[in-house]
Amino acid sequence: MQIPATLLPAFAESFGGRPRLFRAPGRVNLIGEHTDYTGGLVMPAAIHFSTWVAAGRREDRTIRAVSEGFPGALEFSLDLTPKRQGNWTDYVAGVAATLEAAGHRLRGANLFIHGEVPVGSGLSSSAAIEVATALALLKNSDLFMEPMQLALLCQRAENEFVGMRCGIMDQFTSCYGRAGHALLLDCRSLEFRLLALPPKVHLVICNTMVRHELAASEYNARRAECEEGVRKLGEILPGIRALRDVTLAQLQEHRSRLNDQVFRRCRYIITENDRVCQAGAALQTGAVDELYHLMADSHRSLRDDYEVSCRELDIMVEIGSRQRGIYGARMTGGGFGGCTINLVEAAESAEFQRRVSAEYQRATGLRPDIYVCEASQGAEAIEPAAEDFKGGAQ
Ligand code: GLA
């Protein structure tokens, strides 16, 4: 991984001295959307955009953090509980406070943050900053934590401090991502399998460049509707703990117990878990062609039953789906804007990018960002070389 050229000089200018470096990647989800917080199945991959944290030790118990891309700064004492600010500093303060609350006594740190993951685009810049910060604060304090505990702790920070009731997918992927692979993760047992992605397929991420305001509140509302579904179905199916314990036939049979909206939310989740299983089998047997209809059905169900898509995402998926070399297209991430994921024949991906960009622009007047991504390695400490400190890193 290439250390961002500005990172070490910027740290030196803000704080002085030589920091340690950490990075954690964003992720893209191939299939299995909104299933993580219902204890279901997901199939994400870490991508080559990371959040970098340069960390220097302090002698007191103060945390100071600045970000290259965003205004404002964070400064608080680990002996007091930090307050939510409603901006990027919440991820840093939240992780520090959650680590302390879990009994890890931290040392003070100066943190300089450099983000490459596009913010607000459903590629999980929040998990990336959380995981990179947690790694930095632990190492800075000579502490260690297993990646599984680290992922769970970062999720808790986001749930409790930031107030977003996200599942485990993003933090887990940021910790466990593997180059060239997707993860097939069971979000209930947290068992996972690595699935090799065919080298002939590129992960092409198309950013709609819109982010509708509803995203956070609707996210929590969907989660509550799924919980209502489990509660109501549990009255008649006492053994169930989550929607994955319910079959589609059972859902249909007990439809009258649910209002129509909750019924459709449950139908989406139950069918999506099934699609993830099928997609996993397809990748394992090399039957990549089967992903096309699985991803198309996933998108349709997200749009019609789960209602987390939007006009721009639908247009982008429609355009991507009819290009040469496409193996599958759908929205990815929480929805209400952000990105689509397109699996594209490697030889066609440059042309795909040109055509989708032109067509999306014609249809919406918006110029999309399109990233051809590699499935990448999860979070790690990076040892800078001596010349990196001279500002010569490229
Ligand atoms: C966000 C959340 C994840 C997951 C996705 C939707 O990225 O952080 O936990 O629920 O949305 O699949």
Boltz pocket constraint, residues with backbone or C-beta under 6 A from the ligand:
constraints:
  - pocket:
      binder: B
      contacts: [[A, 29], [A, 32], [A, 33], [A, 34], [A, 35], [A, 36], [A, 37], [A, 122], [A, 124], [A, 166], [A, 167], [A, 168], [A, 169], [A, 170], [A, 333], [A, 334]]
      max_distance: 6.0
